[in-house]
Amino acid sequence: MNGKCFRIRNSITGAYIHVTLFKLLEFETRAEALWYMRRNGLSPEIYYVEEIR
């Protein structure tokens, strides 16, 4: 990984999308996160991709 990771965050609640209760869903690129949002029907008006690190 290039030292960066991307997460999907709910702009209303501030919560991140999780894989499990204790593991956050992380992506290596912004494009992967956006693809996940489209594939799972997450509204871009509510969810956004956030760069971490």
C-alpha positions in Angstrom: 0.0 0.0 0.0 1.2 3.5 -0.7 0.6 4.8 2.8 -2.8 6.1 2.1 -6.2 4.4 2.5 -9.7 5.5 1.8 -12.9 5.0 3.8 -16.5 5.6 3.2 -18.2 7.9 5.7 -21.8 8.8 6.4 -22.0 12.7 6.3 -25.0 12.7 8.6 -23.9 10.4 11.5 -20.1 10.5 10.9 -20.0 6.7 11.0 -17.7 4.7 8.7 -18.7 1.6 6.8 -17.5 -1.5 8.6 -16.6 -5.0 7.4 -17.3 -6.4 10.9 -18.1 -4.7 14.2 -14.5 -4.0 14.9 -12.9 -3.7 11.4 -13.4 -0.7 9.2 -13.8 -1.2 5.4 -10.7 0.3 3.7 -9.7 0.8 0.1 -6.3 1.4 -1.6 -7.7 3.9 -4.1 -10.6 6.4 -4.2 -11.8 4.8 -7.4 -12.3 1.4 -5.5 -14.3 3.2 -2.8 -16.5 5.0 -5.3 -17.1 1.7 -7.2 -18.1 0.0 -3.9 -20.6 2.9 -3.2 -22.1 2.6 -6.7 -22.3 -1.2 -6.5 -24.0 -1.2 -3.1 -26.4 1.7 -3.9 -24.9 4.2 -1.3 -26.1 7.7 -2.0 -23.3 10.2 -2.8 -25.6 12.8 -1.1 -25.1 11.0 2.2 -21.9 9.0 1.8 -18.5 10.3 0.8 -14.9 8.9 0.4 -12.4 10.2 2.9 -8.6 9.9 2.6 -6.9 8.6 5.7 -3.1 8.9 6.5 
